Amino acid sequence: MPVTVNRRGFLGLTAGLTAAALAGCAGAPASTTAPRTGGRLRAAFAGGGAKEVLDPHLANLFVEAARSKAVFDKLADLGGDVSPQPRLAQRWEPSADLTRWRITLREAAFHDGRPVRAQDVLASYARILDPNRAFRARSSLALVDLPNSRAVDDRTVEFALKRPFVEFPNALAAFGAYVVPEGTEDFTRPVGSGPFSFVSFEPGRSVLLKRNPDHWEGAPLLDELEFVIANEESARANALLGGQVEYAHDLTPTTARSHAGSDRMTVHRSPNSAVQAFAMKVDRPPFDNRDLREAVFLLADRPQLVESVLAGSGQVGNDLFGKGYQYYADDLPQRERDLDRARFLIRKAGAEGLTVRLDTSTAAAGMVEAATVFADQAKGSGLTVEVAVGNKDSYWADTLKSGSLSSFRSGAMPIETHLAQRLLSGSGTNVTRWARPEFDALYEKAVSTADQGARAGVYREMQRVLHAEGGYLMWGFADWLVGTAPNVGGISTAPANTLDWARFDKVWLG
């Protein structure tokens, strides 16, 4: 039976830990043992509650992404530089006009022995593109013209596109764009082509997987991989220190600093990997008023947020996604706190004396702390920010649909994918409810422009518009932090959401 670690168990463990054990020191080295096979690694993540499912096309949380990549494969995934790398696709070739892309598949098999075929790819994409379902990758794949796409043979897919799209490999790597066997709808015992196969599932508690000896890239080193749910960051850290798990995802900078060097925890740091933000819904009061959105931008003391919430382990943001990535508009002026200007704009917007609710949650490390700091920064402006801590299990779904101001965080993805999934009128995860036909048209122009310099110019214009009028207050870029037991080897410091993040098929127990 899988070892189940829930919050109650973690709290019991916490009570038994001594203050000395929790104090830690600094910088324990990663495992220096040679890679070896065997053993079960237990990985603690925040989760989605008792209603969670194993459908990879519904993946949204980090634990869902990590489980999905263990069981399934995509045609492509993102490398450490956030560029698409072939996975099930052995290669891709566009037509001269960028309206057709031919994908050659690797020789790969599903866990039940069936080969991965072109028909499985087309069926998977058809499922994702179902207009009656809310699959996250749908907006990234929306330009695929499925009726005119075809399986040339079992290992060759030819995608027809609705328009020229130079960034199509990004779509193949989109969050949730996994290939499943044709006709699959029941994921209670999922069958994929990934490095681990399914053993058991207790929703909201545990998923147990075992090594797939026939994976196309080679068998994992671990015998078994178990994902356990611990929504509180302190619970994940304490479980690691207490020997209940070997991997603790998404630690806070304070925890990492406290325990760096402990003989019970090795801290792995991925610089500049997670954007930290607040999201304003621009389709409803009060943030349908552009002046009030600008006022909120000007209330934020970004250096203070980075120092107090991230313990200095990050960089100041400028309300745009993808700092350091290709096409990032780093020439736009850096926003700074301007309380006088913010007060003026709040009065101009007729919002003086207004109280706004800032929804947040422990669903991601540091969000509650950031909300509290920002609410304090807003004092004296005429706008009162009231922090409301919501249900961690349903937070992301709740804030996508309701409220007007919420905490937000994201791992890595290409800027094009961020725009497609979050900022087009039909985007499935458009938490700011940004919908501008002229903005959609700019996106279509960018992705159909073959010349890279011209394409960069269009992306810059889109970012200029978002910087001036958008709903994301992206105040910082944080280091991504995970902790492991000192005997764990093979951990990569790749950004979250990329190929080598949570790459448990390359991990071993020393």
PyMOL commands that set and color helices and strands:
alter all, ss='L'
color gray80, all
select helices_A, chain A and resi 7-16+19-23+56-58+62-71+118-128+138-141+146-148+168-172+233-241+253-259+290-299+302-309+339-348+367-377+395-401+415-422+437-447+452-469+504-506
alter helices_A, ss='H'
color red, helices_A
select strands_A, chain A and resi 40-45+73-74+76-78+84-86+89-94+100-105+150-153+156-160+178-179+196-202+206-211+224-229+247-248+266-280+314-316+355-360+384-389+405-410+472-484+488-489+508-509
alter strands_A, ss='S'
color yellow, strands_A
deselect
rebuild
show_as cartoon
